[in-house]
Amino acid sequence: MHITLRHLRIFEAVARHGSISRAAGELHLTQPAVSMQMKQLEEQIGLPLVEQIGRRICLTEAGQTLRVHAGDIACRMANLNAAMVQFLGLERGLLRLAVVSTANYFLPALIAEFNARHPGVRISLQVGNREFVLSALADSRTDLAITGQPPDGVDVVAQNFKDNPLVIISSPRHALVGQEQVSMVRLAEEALVMREPGSGTRAAAERQFAALGLTIRAGCEFSTNEAIKQAVRAGLGVAVVSAQTIELELQTGCLAVLSVEGFPIMRQWYVVHRTQHRLSASATTFRDRLLALDPAGMPHMSHKRGARVRASA
C-alpha cells in the first residue's frame, strides 16, 4: 500500500465538499486530475471510499474511517509546519557551542545578548581545552567550535573574528617588571607556570621557545586560567596567557605584563564548523554575530577579518 500526502489532501477536500468539482477548485486542480487521484487512492487501499448519491459524493464506511485519520494527519502536518517556521524564526531550537576555556572571558556577554533576542533558543555550552573542543567538533557533538587555532585533519570551515594576543604575566613585584624588551634567553631562566597538555596556549608557548632553541623551565601546571593567575600572583613563576583573561587584574594592579621580545604572540579567534554540517538558523545567526564584532576592539589584525580557512584530512 502506497498512500501519499497528496492522496490524503485531495481525499480530505472531496470528503469535506462532497463534490469533485468544488474540491478541484479549492486545490487549483482539474476535475480529471482529482478523479484520477481518488481512483489511485482506492486502488491502493483496495476498498471503495466514496459513492455517488444523486449529485453528491458520500463516503463509504471505509471512507469515513479514512477521513478521521486523514484529518489527524493534516493536523499533525500543520503542527509540523508551524514548528519548522518557529525554528526558522529562531523562536525555538538548540545551539550547541564547544569553546576553549579562554573564550569564557568574552563569550558570556555575546551569549546573553543572543539569549535576550532569541529566548526560545536553548544554548548548550561545553568548555574545555583545545583538544576537547576539537574532539567535539570531529564527533559532531557541537554546531560551532570557538578556538584559537583551526584544526588539522578535519574538513572544516574556520573564520577568524577577533584578535587573541598572548602575553607574559608576572607578579607586580617581579624583578623583570618595568624592564624593556626582556630577552627570551633571560625569560627562559624563569619558572613558567603552564596550562595542561592539549591547551592551545601551552602549544603556542612551546612553539615560541622551540623556535629559538630554548628549553622551558617548567613550573606548576594547571588546567584553568584562573588557577594560573593565582599562582603567578603568589610568585610561583611567570606565565603565557591570553591578554583577554587579565583585564580585571591589570585594572586592579594584581598582575603585570612583562615586555618580552617576540611578545605578544598575535593569534586569532576562530569560529569553526564541519564543512558537511548544515548549520541551523540559530548557529548561522550566532556565527554571523561573531563575525560582525566591532573591529575597533580588535587591533593588530594579522589576517583579513572573516577569512575562510579550510583544513582537510
Rosetta blueprint (number, residue, H / E / L):
1 M L
2 H L
3 I L
4 T L
5 L H
6 R H
7 H H
8 L H
9 R H
10 I H
11 F H
12 E H
13 A H
14 V H
15 A H
16 R H
17 H H
18 G L
19 S L
20 I H
21 S H
22 R H
23 A H
24 A H
25 G H
26 E H
27 L H
28 H L
29 L L
30 T L
31 Q H
32 P H
33 A H
34 V H
35 S H
36 M H
37 Q H
38 M H
39 K H
40 Q H
41 L H
42 E H
43 E H
44 Q H
45 I H
46 G L
47 L L
48 P L
49 L L
50 V E
51 E E
52 Q E
53 I E
54 G L
55 R L
56 R E
57 I E
58 C E
59 L E
60 T L
61 E H
62 A H
63 G H
64 Q H
65 T H
66 L H
67 R H
68 V H
69 H H
70 A H
71 G H
72 D H
73 I H
74 A H
75 C H
76 R H
77 M H
78 A H
79 N H
80 L H
81 N H
82 A H
83 A H
84 M H
85 V H
86 Q H
87 F H
88 L H
89 G L
90 L L
91 E L
92 R L
93 G E
94 L E
95 L E
96 R E
97 L E
98 A E
99 V E
100 V E
101 S H
102 T H
103 A H
104 N H
105 Y H
106 F L
107 L H
108 P H
109 A H
110 L H
111 I H
112 A H
113 E H
114 F H
115 N H
116 A H
117 R H
118 H L
119 P L
120 G L
121 V E
122 R E
123 I E
124 S E
125 L E
126 Q E
127 V E
128 G E
129 N L
130 R H
131 E H
132 F H
133 V H
134 L H
135 S H
136 A H
137 L H
138 A H
139 D L
140 S L
141 R L
142 T L
143 D L
144 L E
145 A E
146 I E
147 T E
148 G L
149 Q L
150 P L
151 P L
152 D L
153 G L
154 V L
155 D L
156 V E
157 V E
158 A E
159 Q E
160 N E
161 F E
162 K E
163 D E
164 N E
165 P E
166 L E
167 V E
168 I E
169 I E
170 S E
171 S L
172 P L
173 R L
174 H L
175 A L
176 L L
177 V L
178 G L
179 Q L
180 E L
181 Q L
182 V E
183 S L
184 M H
185 V H
186 R H
187 L H
188 A L
189 E L
190 E L
191 A L
192 L E
193 V E
194 M E
195 R E
196 E L
197 P L
198 G L
199 S L
200 G H
201 T H
202 R H
203 A H
204 A H
205 A H
206 E H
207 R H
208 Q H
209 F H
210 A H
211 A H
212 L L
213 G L
214 L L
215 T L
216 I L
217 R L
218 A E
219 G E
220 C E
221 E E
222 F E
223 S L
224 T L
225 N H
226 E H
227 A H
228 I H
229 K H
230 Q H
231 A H
232 V H
233 R H
234 A L
235 G L
236 L L
237 G L
238 V E
239 A E
240 V E
241 V E
242 S E
243 A H
244 Q H
245 T H
246 I L
247 E H
248 L H
249 E H
250 L H
251 Q H
252 T H
253 G L
254 C L
255 L L
256 A E
257 V E
258 L E
259 S L
260 V E
261 E L
262 G L
263 F L
264 P L
265 I E
266 M E
267 R E
268 Q E
269 W E
270 Y E
271 V E
272 V E
273 H E
274 R E
275 T L
276 Q L
277 H L
278 R L
279 L L
280 S L
281 A H
282 S H
283 A H
284 T H
285 T H
286 F H
287 R H
288 D H
289 R H
290 L H
291 L H
292 A L
293 L L
294 D L
295 P H
296 A H
297 G H
298 M L
299 P L
300 H L
301 M L
302 S L
303 H L
304 K L
305 R L
306 G L
307 A L
308 R E
309 V E
310 R E
311 A E
312 S L
313 A L
